[in-house]
Amino acid sequence: MDILTVESLDHEGRGVARREGKAIFIEGALAGETVACTPRKRKPNWEVAALDSVLRPSAARVAPRCAFFGRCGGCAMQHLEARAQLAAKQRVLEDCLWHIGRLRAEQVLPAIHGPAWGYRRRARLSVRFVPKKGGALVGFHERHSSYVADMTGCEVLPREIAGLIAPLRSLVDLLSVRNRLPQVEIAVGDAAAVLVLRVLEPPGPQDETLLRAFADRHGVHLYLQPGGPESVRPFHPEEPAALYYDLPEFDLRIAFGPTEFTQVNHEVNRVLVRRALDLLDPRPGERVADLFCGIGNFSLAIARRGASVVGVEGSRALVARANANALANGLGGAARFVEMDLYGVEARRVWAPGPFDRVLLDPPRDGAIEAVRALPDPGPRRIVYVSCSPDTLARDASVLVKLRSYRLAAAGVINMFPHTAHVESIAVFDRHGS
């Protein structure tokens, strides 16, 4: 057993201490604490240790709200006070910008945050029938494990969804296909909730009766997914659910399908769209590109400000949904959406419809390196980059600043996933001389 003082938190929310210069990663330990720990995994330059006890706690340590915290892998930071979580994520962002891109933002933006509990409107819950544990398990994976956590509730899911975990376990116990149902995907809109059951073989007649009764009893829509995402179909009720979220500030209603990408935290998303639009500052008559536009989350707000928008997305289904959302919101003439692979050779053609005055980027974890490298000269006056990976943001920022004549004007974190170590951020790049 070692007695160590924790210096900081790493990208996974683990405490980092040092012994003779060797980094020791301690899950559950917080910066500033003195802890007792036992090594679990040794490498030449680092170790992973298990926390045995906290001898001197951090002032930011709090009691986790969830009874399953520590076993369930859905959260990593419930033991850290909310403001301290934001500060830790800001440090991760700044460290990545510096160590990967050798950059510092000229301005640190205020953190974007919102509700910390009951916020997660999208989730994938694993399902396993485990007789040794009493039957079906429904939930997130255990921490650092492929096993499903034995849980009966969740503090980050909406209350009405968290309350379904125990009934879902009971339902799966009764199904003949209980060993062929590995996953339940959850999608919650402003007016409806959908559970998509991944089924590896068709439910039998008795199963169908049980499923319909469950949907009616709990007021949810059940969909079945026998194959890939394109196979998802409503089961009960038979008509599609009215899934949407509103952006009241922009008088927008954004419809989405149960397996289509949307931000998990609708309250934070509303703040994010407002902040992104304020930073991008699109003007009437300007031309704006929204790359990785999805279903039009940012594009339609930009169009509402009077700019002409071209949204680019690699998924044909999302492009169709974005165009439908534009028409439904009376913006069909101001926003158009095109399908293009932004990671392949097509990325070089993304700027062909230009020139663009401003650009918004919202890529997945792989970042936007091909599109950034293909920027024309001169490029747009301003780029706002919404990122879900500080590593790839830092890499792309280095290209923008060092090779494309931009300056990193501002950057800050978005707490889209409270109580997790996941860091989302927003950054502003201005072209020199603009």
N, C-alpha and C positions, 0 to 999 in steps of 0.2 A: 504493500500500500504506500502511495506517495501523498505528501502534503504539498500542494502547489497553489500559487496565486494566479488567477486567471487575468490575462491582459486584455483580451478582446473577444469578439465573436467572429466566426468564419462565415462563409457564404451559406452554410447549412444551418446556421443558428447555434453551432456548438461553441463552447468556451475554448479558448486557445491559451495554453500556458506553455512555459518553456522549462526544460531541465537540461542544463549544460548546453544551451543553444538549440536543443532538439525540440521541435514543436509537438505538443501533446494536445490532442483534440478530445474534449470531454463533453459528452452530450448531457444537457441539463444544467451545465454550469454557466454562470453569467460573469460578465466583465467586472473586475474589482473584487471578486469573491476569493476567499481562501477555502479550498476544498480538499477532502480526502478522496482519492480515486485509485482504482486498480487497473493496470494495463491489461488490455484485451487483444490488441493487435500491434505487433512491433515491426517496423521497417527501419532501414538504416538512418533515414532523415526525419521520421515522424512516427508517432504512436497514436492509437485510439485507446482511450481509457473509459472505464465505467465510473460514474459518480457514486461514491459510497455515502458521503455525508457533506453537508455544507457547514463549515466551521465558522465562517464569518460571511453572512449573506449580504448581497447587494441591496441598497435601498430601493432599487427598482424591481426587486423580486416580489411577485404576488402569487396568491393561491390560484392555481388553474381552475377555471369554472367547470370544465368537463370532467366527469368521473372517469373517462376512458383515456384522458391525456397521459402520454407516456407509453401506452401500449398501441393506440391507434396512430397510424402514420399520417393522418390528415393534417395535423397541426404540429408545429415544432417550437412555438414561442409563447404559449399561453402563460408560462411562468414569468414572463417579462412584461412590465407595465407598458401600456399602449404607446405613450410618447417615447419611451425608450426604444420600442420596436422601430418607430419611424427614424429615430436617430441612428440606430444600427443599420438600417437599410440605406440611409443617406451615406453612411461611411462606406458601405459596400460599393455603391455607385461611384463615389469619388475615388476609391481605391482602384476600381476597374479602369476608370478613365485615365488615371495616372499611370498605373503599372502596365496597362496594355497599350494605351494610346499616347502616353506622355502628355496628357492634356488636363487642364483645369478650366472649369466653366468660369466665365467672367462674372456671372451672377448665379447664386443658388436660389432656385425657385421654392416658394413655400410648398410643403408636402400636400399632396391631394389625398384626402382621407374621408371616411364616412363611417357608417355603422360597422362595429367590430364583431357583432353577433347576429346570427340569423341572416347573413348576407349572401350565402352561396347559392345562387339560383341555377347553377349548372353543376352537375357532378356525375361521376361514374362510380357506382357502388358495385363491388364484386359480390358474387353469390356462390356459396359452397355448401353442399349438404354433408355434414360431418357428424355421423351418429355418435361418435365418442364425446362430442360436445353437446349432445342433446338434440341435434337436428340441424336445421338450416342456419347459416350465418349470413348476414347481409350487412355490408359496411365497407369502409376503406381497408386497405391492407394494414397489417401490423407494421410498426416502424422497422425499416430495413429487412423486410420479410415479404414473401409471396403469400403468406397465410392471411386469411381474412380475420380482421379484429372481431372479437366477441363483444359486440356493442348493441345497446338497445335504444340509443339516442345520439344526438349530435348537436352541439351548441352553435355551429357555424352554418348549418342548413336552416332554411326557413322553418319556423316552428311546426307548420302543418306537414312539412316533409319529414322532419326529424321524428315526428310522432308516428310516422308510417313504418319505421324500421322494424319495430317489434311485430306489428301486424303482417308485414311482408315476410318475416321469418316464419310466422305461423302459416301463411299462405303457401310458401314454397314447400313446407313440410307435407302438405296435402296433395301436391301436384304429382302426377305420374312422370312428368318430365323434370323433376327436381334435380336430377343429375345432368341435365342437358340445358341448364339455364345459368350461364356463367356471369351474367352482368345485367344490371338495371341502370339505364341512363336517365338522369333527371333533368327536365327543362321546365322552369317556372317563369311564366310571363306575368304581366300586370293583371290578367283576368282569368288565367287558366294554368293548370299544372299537368304535365305529361310525364308518364313513366314509360320508357321504352325497354321492353324485355327482350334481351338477346336470347333467342331460342334455337337450339341446334337440331331440334326435331319438332314437328308440329304438335301443339297441345291436343290432347284427346277431348272428346265431348264433355266428360266430367270436369276436366281442367278448364274448359271454356266457361262452363257454368260458374265455377269458383272465381275465375278472373272477372267475369261480368259483375258478380255480386260484390267483389272487392272494390271495383271501380265505382259502383253505385254507392256503396256504403261510405267511401272516403272522398267522393266528389272529385276524382281525378280521371284523366283520360289515359287509357292503356293503349300503347302501340306495340306491335310485334316486329322484330327484326330477325328474319330467318337467315339472311346472308349479309352482304355488304351494306353500306349506308343507303344505297339506292333501293334496298328491299324493305325499308321501314314503311309500315302501313298502319293506319288506325285500326284498332280491334274493337274497342268499346269505350265510348260511343263510336259508331261507324263513321260519322262525319269528322273531318279534321278539326282539331282544337284551334281556337282563336288565340294563337300565341303572338304576343307583341309586347313592346315596351314603349312608353311615351317619353319624348324629350320636350316637355312643356315650354321651355324657354324659346324653342325654335318652332313650336307648333307642328311637331312631327310625331307620327306614329310609325314605328319600325316593326314590321311583321317578320317572323322568322320561323323556320321549321325546327322540329324537336332535336335534330342532330346537327343543325347548322351552327357555326361558331357565333357566339355572342359573348360579351364580357360577363363574367360570373356575378359581378357586383353592380347591380343596376343603379344604385344610389351614387356610387363612386363614378360610374360611367357618365352620369349626367354632369357631374362636376368636371370630369375629364374633357368631355366634349366642349363645355363652356371655356375651360382653360385653353384647350388646343385652338379654338377659334379666336380667342382673344390674342394668343401669341402669333397665330398665322396672320391675322388681320386682313382677311380677303376683302377686296373692294369691288363694288359694282363695276362690271365691265372687264374685270381681270379674268385671266385663264388660270385655272388651278388643276393640278394633277393630284389624285389621291391614290397612291399605290398600296396594294394589299387592302383594297377597300372593303372586302367582305360584303355585307348586305347593305352598305351605305351609311353606316353609323356616323362617320364624319362627313362624307360627301354631301349628304342631303342638308346638313347644317350649313356647310359652306355655300351651297346653292341658295339656301334661304337668305344668306347675306347678300345675294345679288351677283355673285361670281358665276362664271361658266366652268363646270367641273367635268373632268374626264376621270372616271374611276376605273382602275385596272386591277384585275383579280385572276388568279390561276384556275379557279373552280368555275365550271360552266353553270352549276346549280346556283352558286352564290351570285354570279353575274345576273342570272335570270331573276333571282329574288331582289337584287338591288334595283334592276330596271322596273320591276313591279312596284317596289316601294316608292320609286321616283314618281311613277304615274299616280299611285294612290294618294300621294301628298301634293299633287299638282305641280310637280317639278320635272316632268318629262322633257321639257324644252331646255332646262338649265343644267341637267345632269345626265350624262350618258355613260354607260359602263361597257367595258370590253374585256374579253377573255385573253389572257396572255400569260405564258410561263415566265415568271419573273426570276427564275433561277436557271434558265437555260439560255440558249443562244438568242432566243426572242427578246431577252432583257435589253439587248442592244437597240431594239426597235421601239422601246417604250417611250422614248422622247421624240419619235418621229412626228406625232401630231402637234408638237409644240410650235413656237416657244411658249413656256409656261412662266407666269409671273411668280407663282408660289407653289410649293409642293408639300404635301403631307405624306409621311411614311408611317405605316403601322404593320411591320412585318412580323411573322412568327419568330421562334427562337433562333432560326438560322440567320436572321438579319436581312440586310438589303444590299449586300456587297456588290452583286452584279449590276444592279440599277445605279448604285452610287458611282461605280467605276465608269459606267457608260454616260454619265452626265455630259451634256454639251458644254461648250465654252463660248460665250458666257452662259452659266446656268441660271436658275431662278434666283430672284433676289433673296428669298427666305425659304428655309426648309424647317419644318417642324417634324421631329422624329419621335414617335411613341414606341417604346421598346418594352419587350417582356424578357430581355436578357441583357444585363449590363455588360457582359463580355462582348457580345456581338455589336452592341451600341458603341463600345469603346473602339473596336476594330474599325467599324464604318466611319466613326467620327475622325479617326486618324487619317483616313483617306480623304474625307471632306476638307479637313484643315490643311493637311500637308501636301496634297496633290491637286485639290480642286479650289483653292483660294477662298475658303470659308473660314469664319471664326466661330468658335463655340461660345455663343452669347449667353446662354443660360441652360441650366439643367436642374432637375429635381425629381424626387421619387413620387410614385403613385402607390398607395397602399391598397391595391386591388384585392389582395389576399391577406387580411389581418391574421395574425397568429401563425403564419407560415414564414419560412425564410425566403419566399419568392419575392424578387425585387423587380417591379415595373417602374418605368421612368419616362420622362418627357424631356426633350432637348431642343434647343433652338439654334439654328445655324444661319448666319447672315453672310452674304457674299461681300467680300472686301470692295469698298468703293460704291456700294449701293445705298 
